[in-house]
Amino acid sequence: GVTATSALRFEVTPVIVPARAATLSPTADLINTAAPGRSLTVKASDIGPDGAAAVLDAPTGWKVDRSVGVFTVTAPDDAPPGLYPLTLTLDGHPAHSVTQIMHPHIVPRALTRPAKIMVRVVDAKLPDGKVGYVGGGNDRVGHWLTRMGAEVTDLSQTDLTDSTLAEYHSLVIGIFAMKFRPGLVAAMPRLHRWIERGGTLVTLYHRPWDDWDPDTIPPRRIEIGQPSLRWRVTDEAAEVTLLTPDHPLLHIPNAIGPADWADWHKERGLYFAKDWDAAYTPLIAMHDPDEVPLHGGLLAADIGKGRHVHTSLILHHQMEKLTPGAFRIMANLIAGRS
């Protein structure tokens, strides 16, 4: 008549998950009021419990249509710029998205966050012309340029020919791409000729060891500073001084002002240029507290009929965080010479 109780460890630690969960894709998107189109598509998958009624709550005046596993969201034409959360409910209750972490060397975990998508409405005027994007797999700038409304093509190695390049008004080379994109370094002399004929090349930040030869990669010499700690601005709110306030890149097609430098995330930039050819004009200066101003964060050179722009600003990261100024600045960088 004796009852004995013993507590034992689970062989596999249980993971507690929300009663209502779903996965939304994407979790961030953009609507550009300066371009056609006010709609976006949100996919809902892994909905639990099975058969739960899924509703995507949107701001007043926004329209949401649902088909199987997909929501089509349309913003009104007069939607003001801002950041809008669209949240998912299941059977009238808030849903969560779950990320399970399971590895042999750690206890299983489940990270949960509200099931929602953040939508940035921005007014970023775009230049005319086709944009080519050459990425190294470390950013999604091509994706965000497309979401802005630009006509963007991901270019392969075989696309970097004189005849193909002639179709494009501007070309963006993603971060670290010189190292991670086969054939790109060998194609740079061809890109230099394309600039001379009127193309606009935008190179996003690179580290010195990303196959960045200061004398052969840019059309004119640009030396990247190192170590990173010396040539970066970690204060995301660092004051930005316009060194050449009348330069077209700060006005066409968007007038870049203080609001475009506000609410940045993480930092301003890193691996700023240390030294450059006299053909380049430094456009901005910034610095961390108690440090000297850095002038190599945004350089532009008119070369032949075209232009080269090199920036160490982490615009790719700001786009992922839906920082509005990053989209407006990027639109100006691809605008080229007027």
C-alpha positions in Angstrom: 0.0 0.0 0.0 3.0 2.4 -0.4 3.2 4.7 -3.5 6.7 5.7 -4.5 7.3 8.7 -6.9 10.6 9.3 -8.7 11.4 12.2 -11.0 13.5 11.4 -14.0 15.0 13.5 -16.7 13.5 13.4 -20.2 15.8 11.6 -22.7 15.0 14.5 -25.0 14.1 17.8 -23.4 10.5 18.8 -24.4 10.0 22.0 -26.3 7.0 24.1 -25.6 5.4 25.7 -28.7 2.5 28.1 -29.0 -1.0 26.6 -29.4 -1.5 28.7 -32.6 1.4 29.0 -35.0 2.1 29.7 -38.6 5.0 30.7 -40.9 4.6 33.9 -43.0 6.7 34.6 -46.0 8.0 37.3 -46.5 8.3 38.9 -43.1 9.2 42.3 -44.5 8.2 44.0 -47.7 8.0 47.3 -49.5 5.5 49.5 -51.3 6.9 52.4 -53.2 4.3 55.1 -53.8 6.5 56.7 -56.5 6.2 53.5 -58.7 3.2 51.6 -60.0 1.7 48.9 -57.9 0.3 48.8 -54.4 0.0 45.0 -53.9 2.1 42.4 -52.2 1.7 38.6 -51.6 2.1 36.9 -48.3 2.2 33.1 -48.0 1.0 31.4 -44.9 2.2 27.8 -44.2 2.7 25.4 -41.3 -0.6 26.5 -39.8 -1.5 24.8 -36.6 -3.9 23.6 -35.4 -5.1 22.2 -38.7 -8.2 23.9 -40.0 -7.8 27.1 -38.0 -9.3 30.2 -39.6 -6.4 32.4 -40.7 -6.9 36.2 -41.0 -4.3 38.8 -41.8 -5.2 42.0 -40.1 -4.2 45.1 -42.1 -4.5 48.8 -41.5 -7.8 50.6 -42.2 -8.3 51.1 -45.9 -6.1 48.3 -46.9 -7.6 45.3 -48.8 -6.8 41.7 -48.1 -7.9 38.9 -50.4 -7.2 35.2 -49.4 -6.8 32.1 -51.5 -5.4 28.8 -50.4 -2.4 29.6 -48.2 -1.9 33.0 -49.8 -2.9 36.6 -48.9 -2.9 39.3 -51.5 -2.6 42.7 -49.8 -3.3 46.0 -51.5 -2.6 49.4 -50.0 -4.7 52.4 -50.9 -3.2 54.8 -53.5 -2.9 57.5 -50.9 -1.2 55.4 -48.2 1.2 57.8 -46.4 4.8 56.8 -45.9 5.4 54.8 -42.8 5.9 51.3 -41.3 2.9 49.1 -41.1 2.5 45.8 -39.2 0.2 43.2 -40.7 -0.5 40.5 -38.0 -1.9 37.0 -38.4 -4.7 35.6 -36.2 -5.9 32.0 -36.0 -9.5 31.5 -34.9 -9.4 35.1 -33.7 -6.3 34.7 -31.5 -2.8 36.1 -32.2 -0.6 33.6 -34.0 3.2 33.0 -33.5 5.9 31.9 -35.8 8.2 29.2 -34.5 11.9 28.5 -35.2 13.1 25.2 -33.8 16.8 24.8 -33.1 18.0 21.3 -32.8 21.6 20.3 -32.8 23.4 17.3 -31.2 25.5 19.5 -28.9 22.7 21.7 -27.4 19.4 21.3 -25.7 16.5 21.7 -28.2 14.9 25.1 -28.3 12.0 26.9 -29.9 12.2 30.6 -30.6 8.8 32.3 -31.1 7.8 35.7 -32.4 4.5 37.2 -33.4 3.4 36.0 -36.8 3.4 39.3 -38.7 4.9 41.0 -41.8 6.2 44.6 -41.6 5.5 46.7 -44.7 7.4 49.9 -45.4 5.6 52.5 -47.5 8.2 54.8 -49.0 8.3 57.5 -51.6 11.5 56.9 -53.6 11.5 58.2 -57.2 13.3 55.9 -59.6 15.4 56.8 -62.6 14.6 55.4 -66.1 16.6 52.5 -67.5 17.4 48.9 -66.9 19.5 47.9 -63.9 21.8 44.9 -63.8 22.7 43.3 -60.5 25.8 41.2 -59.8 25.6 39.6 -56.4 28.0 37.4 -54.4 25.3 35.8 -52.3 25.7 38.1 -49.3 23.0 40.6 -49.9 19.5 41.0 -51.5 19.9 44.4 -53.0 18.7 43.1 -56.4 15.5 41.9 -54.7 14.9 45.2 -53.0 15.5 47.2 -56.1 12.9 45.1 -57.8 10.5 45.7 -54.9 11.1 49.4 -55.3 9.8 49.1 -58.9 13.1 49.2 -60.8 13.5 46.9 -63.8 16.3 44.6 -62.5 18.0 41.6 -64.0 20.4 39.3 -62.1 23.4 39.0 -64.4 25.3 35.8 -64.8 29.0 35.5 -65.7 28.1 35.0 -69.4 25.9 38.1 -69.3 28.9 40.4 -68.6 29.7 40.9 -72.3 29.9 44.1 -74.2 26.7 43.4 -76.2 24.7 42.5 -73.0 26.0 45.3 -70.9 24.9 47.8 -73.6 21.3 47.1 -72.6 21.7 48.4 -69.1 21.7 52.0 -67.8 23.3 51.0 -64.5 25.0 48.1 -62.8 25.1 47.3 -59.1 27.8 45.0 -57.7 26.9 43.5 -54.3 29.0 43.3 -51.2 32.0 41.0 -51.3 31.1 40.0 -54.9 34.7 40.4 -56.2 35.6 37.4 -54.0 32.5 35.3 -54.3 31.4 35.8 -57.9 33.5 33.8 -60.3 34.7 35.7 -63.4 33.8 39.1 -62.0 37.4 40.3 -61.5 38.3 39.2 -65.0 35.3 41.2 -66.4 36.3 44.5 -64.7 38.2 45.9 -67.7 35.1 45.3 -69.8 33.0 47.1 -67.2 35.5 50.0 -67.3 34.9 50.4 -71.0 31.2 50.2 -70.4 31.4 53.1 -67.9 33.4 55.1 -70.5 30.6 54.7 -73.0 28.0 56.0 -70.5 27.2 53.3 -68.0 26.8 53.8 -64.2 28.6 51.3 -62.0 27.7 51.2 -58.3 30.0 49.1 -56.1 28.8 48.2 -52.6 31.2 47.8 -49.7 34.1 45.4 -50.0 36.9 44.4 -47.7 40.5 44.7 -48.9 40.8 40.9 -49.1 37.7 40.5 -51.3 40.0 40.5 -54.3 39.8 44.3 -54.3 42.9 45.5 -56.1 42.8 49.3 -55.6 44.5 49.8 -59.0 42.5 47.4 -61.2 39.1 46.8 -59.7 37.7 50.4 -59.7 38.1 52.4 -63.0 40.3 54.8 -61.0 42.3 54.0 -57.9 40.4 53.5 -54.6 42.2 52.0 -51.6 40.0 50.5 -48.9 41.1 51.2 -45.3 41.9 48.6 -42.8 41.6 47.4 -40.1 37.9 47.7 -40.0 37.9 49.3 -36.5 39.8 52.3 -37.8 37.7 52.7 -41.0 34.1 52.3 -39.9 31.3 54.3 -38.2 29.5 52.2 -35.6 27.1 54.9 -34.4 24.0 54.4 -36.5 22.9 57.9 -35.5 26.3 59.6 -36.4 25.8 63.1 -37.9 26.2 63.2 -41.6 27.9 66.2 -43.2 27.4 66.9 -46.9 30.8 67.7 -48.4 29.4 68.4 -51.8 25.8 69.4 -51.1 25.1 70.4 -54.8 26.2 67.1 -56.3 23.4 65.4 -58.4 23.7 62.2 -56.5 22.2 64.0 -53.5 19.3 65.5 -55.5 18.3 63.4 -58.5 15.8 61.9 -58.5 15.3 62.3 -54.7 16.3 65.2 -52.6 18.3 63.6 -49.8 17.9 65.3 -46.4 18.2 64.7 -42.7 15.2 62.3 -42.7 17.1 59.9 -45.0 19.9 59.5 -42.4 17.5 58.9 -39.5 16.6 55.6 -37.8 19.4 53.6 -39.2 20.2 50.2 -37.7 23.4 48.7 -36.4 25.9 51.2 -37.9 26.5 53.6 -40.8 29.2 51.7 -42.6 32.6 50.0 -42.6 35.7 49.6 -44.6 35.6 53.2 -45.7 37.9 54.2 -48.5 41.2 55.4 -47.2 42.7 57.0 -50.4 41.3 57.6 -53.9 42.1 59.2 -57.2 41.4 62.8 -57.8 38.7 61.9 -60.2 36.5 60.9 -57.2 34.5 63.4 -55.2 33.7 62.5 -51.6 30.1 63.4 -50.9 29.7 62.9 -47.2 31.6 62.9 -43.9 30.8 61.2 -40.6 32.5 59.8 -37.6 32.1 58.1 -34.3 32.3 60.1 -31.1 35.8 61.5 -30.4 37.1 60.3 -33.7 38.2 62.2 -36.8 35.7 62.5 -39.7 35.8 59.9 -42.4 35.3 61.1 -46.0 35.4 57.8 -47.8 31.9 56.5 -47.3 30.4 57.7 -50.6 32.6 58.5 -53.6 31.6 59.4 -57.1 33.6 59.9 -60.3 32.4 61.0 -63.7 34.5 58.9 -66.1 34.1 59.3 -69.9 30.4 59.5 -70.5 29.5 57.4 -67.4 30.0 57.3 -63.7 31.4 55.1 -60.9 29.9 55.3 -57.4 31.5 53.4 -54.5 29.9 53.3 -51.1 30.9 51.8 -47.8 27.5 52.5 -46.3 25.7 49.3 -45.3 22.7 50.1 -47.5 22.1 46.4 -48.1 21.5 45.9 -44.3 19.3 49.0 -44.0 17.1 47.7 -46.8 16.6 44.5 -44.9 15.6 46.6 -41.9 13.2 48.7 -44.1 15.1 51.9 -43.4 13.4 54.4 -45.7 16.4 56.5 -46.5 18.3 53.6 -47.8 15.9 53.1 -50.6 15.9 56.7 -51.6 19.7 56.9 -51.5 20.1 53.7 -53.6 17.7 55.1 -56.1 19.9 58.1 -56.5 23.1 56.0 -56.8 21.7 54.1 -59.8 20.5 57.3 -61.5 23.7 58.0 -63.3 24.6 61.2 -65.0 21.9 63.6 -66.2 
